[in-house]
Amino acid sequence: MFEVIKACASNRLPRIKPSLIITSNPEASGIDKALKAGISHQKIVSITSKNKPKSQFTEEFITTCDKHKIDLIALCGFIPLIPQEIISSYQGRIFNQHPGPLDNNRPGFGGKGMRGRAVHQAVILFAKNISRVFASCATTHQVSTELDTGTIIGMQPVEVYQHDTAESLATRMLPSEHALVVQTLYNYAEQGVFTTLDRKEPLIHSDELTLLEETKKAAISHFPKG
């Protein structure tokens, strides 16, 4: 979020104007950063999905976006799962980022529990146990009702080193994530649509599927909170 604000302020996103920040955590550290960057209090709204019906969360979200005349939504790590009604209202205009490699309609490093350090740990374990060079990848994708399954619209490979830990890979990945989100916004602003990206070859080979699930399970066990 903060990187997007900076990109707009420095004219790297001349067609993008930050009009609203919705947070699910009213105490999130990013709020202070946004305020210091010049975003007004009126443009920062807290909407949580906890202890309320999904219909109420959905109505609050859509009503707030309509009030601020929002055209495009970048989730930027927004935690609550987005209901179908919101996705339908912003079909083709809502996307998220992911800190690992995904593959349209094929197995990848997404899904339940695959967030934060768990993603990086799974990638490292997988890369160490196959006989080919394997890179991680920052990814942007359109939002769907299932975690990390939306159409891929941006990819930025990041090399995995033998000595990597989840923390070191996360640190090296973060600038690529930020840059990719900014680039995805720029592309949309210039083209008016998201462009689908497909890998020429499957990310995971057929004989690696069991290993993929084992490494994801182990990573989630090691980093249950991401």
QUIWO-V95731 format. One record per residue. N is the residue number from 1. RES is the residue in three letters. SS is DSSP state (h for helix, s for strand, l for the rest). BURIAL is b if it has 16 or more other C-alpha atoms within 10 Angstrom, else e. D_CENTER is the distance of its C-alpha to the mean C-alpha in Angstrom with 1 decimal. Layout:
n->[N N]
res->[RES RES]
ss->[SS SS]
burial->[BURIAL BURIAL]
d_center->[D_CENTER D_CENTER]
This chain:
n->[1 2 3 4 5 6 7 8 9 10 11 12 13 14 15 16 17 18 19 20 21 22 23 24 25 26 27 28 29 30 31 32 33 34 35 36 37 38 39 40 41 42 43 44 45 46 47 48 49 50 51 52 53 54 55 56 57 58 59 60 61 62 63 64 65 66 67 68 69 70 71 72 73 74 75 76 77 78 79 80 81 82 83 84 85 86 87 88 89 90 91 92 93 94 95 96 97 98 99 100 101 102 103 104 105 106 107 108 109 110 111 112 113 114 115 116 117 118 119 120 121 122 123 124 125 126 127 128 129 130 131 132 133 134 135 136 137 138 139 140 141 142 143 144 145 146 147 148 149 150 151 152 153 154 155 156 157 158 159 160 161 162 163 164 165 166 167 168 169 170 171 172 173 174 175 176 177 178 179 180 181 182 183 184 185 186 187 188 189 190 191 192 193 194 195 196 197 198 199 200 201 202 203 204 205 206 207 208 209 210 211 212 213 214 215 216 217 218 219 220 221 222 223 224 225 226]
res->[MET PHE GLU VAL ILE LYS ALA CYS ALA SER ASN ARG LEU PRO ARG ILE LYS PRO SER LEU ILE ILE THR SER ASN PRO GLU ALA SER GLY ILE ASP LYS ALA LEU LYS ALA GLY ILE SER HIS GLN LYS ILE VAL SER ILE THR SER LYS ASN LYS PRO LYS SER GLN PHE THR GLU GLU PHE ILE THR THR CYS ASP LYS HIS LYS ILE ASP LEU ILE ALA LEU CYS GLY PHE ILE PRO LEU ILE PRO GLN GLU ILE ILE SER SER TYR GLN GLY ARG ILE PHE ASN GLN HIS PRO GLY PRO LEU ASP ASN ASN ARG PRO GLY PHE GLY GLY LYS GLY MET ARG GLY ARG ALA VAL HIS GLN ALA VAL ILE LEU PHE ALA LYS ASN ILE SER ARG VAL PHE ALA SER CYS ALA THR THR HIS GLN VAL SER THR GLU LEU ASP THR GLY THR ILE ILE GLY MET GLN PRO VAL GLU VAL TYR GLN HIS ASP THR ALA GLU SER LEU ALA THR ARG MET LEU PRO SER GLU HIS ALA LEU VAL VAL GLN THR LEU TYR ASN TYR ALA GLU GLN GLY VAL PHE THR THR LEU ASP ARG LYS GLU PRO LEU ILE HIS SER ASP GLU LEU THR LEU LEU GLU GLU THR LYS LYS ALA ALA ILE SER HIS PHE PRO LYS GLY]
ss->[l h h h h h h h h l l l l l l l l l l l s s s l l l l l h h h h h h h h l l l l h h h s s s l l l l l l l h h h h h h h h h h h h h h l l l l l s s l l l l l l l l l h h h h h h l l l l s s s s s l l l l s l l s l l l l l l l l l l h h h h h h h h h h h h l l l l l l l s s s s s s s l l l l l l l l l s s s s s s s l l l l l l l h h h h h h h h h h h h h h h h h h h h h h h h h h l l l l l l l l l l l l l l h h h h h h h h h h h h h h h h h l l l l]
burial->[b e e b b b b b b e e e b e e b e e b b b b b e e e e e e e b e e b e e e e b e e e e b b e b b b e e e e e e e b b e e b b e b b e e e e b e b b b b b e e e e e b b e e b b e e b e b b b b b b b b b b b b b e e b b b b e e b b b b b b b b b b b b b b b e e e e e e b b b b b b b b b b b e e e b b b b b b b b b e b e b e e e e b b e e b b e e b e e b b b e b b b b b b b b b b e e e e b e e e e e e e e b b e e e e e e b b b e b b b b b b e e b e e b]
d_center->[11.0 14.2 13.6 13.3 16.5 18.2 17.5 19.1 21.9 22.8 22.9 20.3 18.9 22.3 21.4 18.5 19.7 17.7 19.5 17.8 15.6 15.1 14.6 15.2 17.1 20.0 20.5 17.2 18.0 15.8 18.4 21.2 19.4 18.8 22.4 23.7 22.0 24.0 21.9 24.5 24.6 25.0 21.5 19.8 19.9 19.2 18.6 18.4 18.5 20.8 24.5 24.5 24.6 21.6 23.7 24.1 20.4 19.8 22.9 22.0 18.5 20.0 23.2 21.5 19.5 22.8 24.7 22.7 22.7 19.0 18.4 14.7 11.7 8.4 6.8 5.5 5.3 8.1 9.8 12.3 12.0 12.6 16.2 17.5 19.5 16.7 15.0 18.6 19.3 16.5 16.6 15.3 14.1 10.8 7.4 3.7 1.8 3.7 6.9 9.4 11.3 11.2 14.1 14.9 17.1 17.8 17.1 14.3 12.5 10.5 12.0 13.7 13.8 11.4 9.4 10.4 13.8 14.3 12.1 14.0 17.2 17.0 16.5 19.4 21.6 21.1 21.9 25.0 26.4 26.4 28.9 26.8 24.6 20.9 18.1 14.5 11.8 8.6 7.0 5.9 7.2 9.3 9.1 11.9 13.9 13.2 10.2 8.2 11.3 10.7 12.2 10.7 11.2 10.6 11.3 12.7 14.9 15.7 19.0 19.7 23.0 25.6 25.7 22.0 20.9 17.5 17.9 19.1 16.4 13.7 15.8 16.1 12.5 11.4 13.3 11.9 8.3 10.0 12.3 10.0 8.4 12.1 13.4 11.4 12.8 16.1 16.3 15.9 18.4 20.8 20.7 20.0 17.9 15.0 16.4 15.7 15.6 17.4 18.4 22.2 22.6 20.9 18.4 20.5 24.2 26.2 28.0 24.9 23.4 25.3 24.2 20.5 21.0 23.2 20.9 17.9 20.5 21.9 18.7 17.8 21.5 21.3 18.2 18.3 16.3 13.6]
